[in-house]
């Protein structure tokens, strides 16, 4: 299974992990950490917007939030997705 | 101007709260190779989204001898299109005027594509070898974008085949040469950061020394260093009052068509007037006030 991570567990950061899912199975998102309840809908919006910009339909995303602001979450997810796409390319013969 | 490690959200987001004059978002030495991409994206997002008050924002890109610098600059332009506070790039290990020309061409192309005014992104050159110091004037005049020359520390000491001592005696003539080159080229001379972040007395001594040499400012590694440098570069009220008297007397003499100016019983010539004007320029932003607000002299 292809996967990629980005970020850290430092204050004001977040750890984003993305995992491959079979085609047609959609997006699953799990959110944990300090801002997971209070900012749940804002985090979901940022994730959906970023995945949509990358045109990704099938993926599993885990976010462990340590107080990340929106640009930080967005940057970490974007980094994870770019790393994921490179990992994907490397698997091709 | 304070360096902030490019892959540390906490520091990137809070750095401006310590009220430096400027922030340097670092994509070079403070970022390991496997985090270059992450730092570039993070810095770009943060710069695009947030307001940093009155801070001047620059980004230290990776050197032109690396694989990263073109991507660094491209990322900066995405952010610069959204945030006009971004005014420059710090380029490490500049070795030749040709490098500056190549950078200038790339910046011009990207400014054109991004609808950023031509020449908006300036170049701060870090000179980190003996040969770069030797060519400092040519580097500074290679493009009108060059705004400042900055000496290196560790790399320069190594290139001189010595080590960096506490009092940095080995960099003494480097600093003097750099100020002369910067002044001759009409750009700023900015000093390297003081690496001993807990030695505030040492920083105070060094800052007084480099200010006396003619440096316009100094880089900062830690928030604790900011007030020391601000204090060293802030003219006293007495200095500001004297400078105001000189500038006002010079303006009055010019209105009357007189050549010579006398202040406090002493004849004042053009270099003194120029220095007074520079001091007032320095006093304005440093004090965060209009220099006309200086309290009257009691004497």
Boltz contact constraints between the chains, C-beta under 6 A:
constraints:
  - contact:
      token1: [A, 6]
      token2: [B, 38]
      max_distance: 6.0
  - contact:
      token1: [A, 11]
      token2: [B, 10]
      max_distance: 6.0
  - contact:
      token1: [A, 12]
      token2: [B, 9]
      max_distance: 6.0
  - contact:
      token1: [A, 12]
      token2: [B, 10]
      max_distance: 6.0
  - contact:
      token1: [A, 13]
      token2: [B, 9]
      max_distance: 6.0
  - contact:
      token1: [A, 71]
      token2: [B, 45]
      max_distance: 6.0
  - contact:
      token1: [A, 71]
      token2: [B, 46]
      max_distance: 6.0
  - contact:
      token1: [A, 71]
      token2: [B, 49]
      max_distance: 6.0
  - contact:
      token1: [A, 72]
      token2: [B, 9]
      max_distance: 6.0
  - contact:
      token1: [A, 74]
      token2: [B, 45]
      max_distance: 6.0
  - contact:
      token1: [A, 75]
      token2: [B, 41]
      max_distance: 6.0
  - contact:
      token1: [A, 75]
      token2: [B, 42]
      max_distance: 6.0
  - contact:
      token1: [A, 75]
      token2: [B, 45]
      max_distance: 6.0
  - contact:
      token1: [A, 78]
      token2: [B, 41]
      max_distance: 6.0
  - contact:
      token1: [A, 79]
      token2: [B, 38]
      max_distance: 6.0
  - contact:
      token1: [A, 79]
      token2: [B, 41]
      max_distance: 6.0
